[in-house]
Amino acid sequence: MARVSLASLSAQLRKLRDEVVQQGPQKIEPNRKDASTIGVSDEDEQALSEMMQTLASQQNRRQSELLVQIDRALARLDREPDMVGLCEECEEEIDERRLTLRPYVTLCAECQANHDPKRNQGRKGLTDFR
């Protein structure tokens, strides 16, 4: 890994981890705001409340997954510094731009595409959602 220095990558990962931890989890608001009431009086408010709970839960899950990836990358830096910047599957060098944007990646773009075949694919027709 000659192009991106290990110290720079480590600093970038630690900074990103600190930012994610500092942001903290999203608060998931309960449906009931008043202990004396049952449920939510307005159906629209109920739907909005459930949607906000779902969005907060999804964001918390993504944050958790990102922290796992960052911690894994930091551990790899300590454990196998000579393998940093190489794809875990094909051992080809990961593109410098990819590492700069996402310093926690462990797969090259080609191997990542094999893992997520439907990612970044647009619909080709009106009925291809099935």
N, C-alpha and C positions, 0 to 999 in steps of 0.2 A: 504494500500500500504506500507507494511513493508520493502520489499526488496530494492526498489529504493526510495531514499529520495526525498521529494518534492523540497527541495532546489537544489539538484543535477539536477533534471529534469528541473526545472525552468532555471537554469544556462545554461543547454544544449540547451534548446529551444531558449533562448535569444542569445546565441552564434550563433546558426544556422540561426536565423533571421537576425542578423547582417551580416553574411557571404552572405546571399542571397541578402540583400539590397545593400551591398557593391559591389557585382558582377554587379548589374544593368541590365537593359534590353539589349538585343542584338539589334544592329543597323540594321535596315532594309534598305538596299541600294536601291535606285531607279533604274529602268531599264535604264533611260536616264542619261548619265553622262555629256553630253554636251547639253546645252540649245538650241543650233541651230539645233540639229539633232532630228529626229522623230523616236522613238522606238530604237531598237538595230540593227546594221547593219548585224550582224552575227546571224544566227538562233541558232547555238550551244551556243553562248553567251547569247542569249535570254532565252533559256531553263535553262542554268546554273543560270542565274540571278533569274529567277522565283523559281527555286529549293532553292536557298539560302534565298530568301525572305520567302518561306514557312517554312524552317527549323528554321529561326530566329523567326518567328511568333509562331511556336509551342513551342520553348524553352521559349519564353516570357510568353505564356499561362501557361506552367508548373510551371514557377517561381511564377506567380501570384497565382495559385492554392496552391502551397506550402506555400506561405505567409499567405493565408487565413487559411490553416490548422494549422499553427504555432500560429497565433493570436487566433484562436479558442481554441487551447490547453492552451495557456497562460490565456485566460479568464476563462476557466474551472478550472485552478489551483487557481485563485483568488476567483471564485464564489463557487465552490464545491470541496474543497481540499480533502475531504474524498472519493469522487467518482473517483479521478484520479487513473488510473491504472486498472479501471474496465471497461468492455465492456459496451457501451451505450445501447446495445440491450439486451444481456442476463445477464448482470451484473456479469459475471464471471471474474476472474482476468486475465488480459492480461499478456502473458508470458514476463518475465523480459528481455529476449534477444530481443524480438520484440520491447519493449519500449526503450531499449538501442540503437537499430539501428534506430528506427523511433519514437522519443519521442512525436510526434504529433498525433500518431494513437489513434483512439477512439473505434475501434472494435477489438475483438480478431480475430485470424486467421480464425477460423471457420465461424464466422459471416461475415468477409470480403470476404471469398470464396463464401458465399451465395449471396453477393452483386455483385461480379465480377465472374460469373460462367465460362466465357471463358478465364479468365486470367490464364496464366501459363499452358495452355493446348497445347500439341503438336498435330501436324497433325497425323492422324492414317493411312491415305492413300493418294494417289495422287489426288483423286477427292473430298476430304472432305472440300474443300475451298468454296463450293457452299452454 
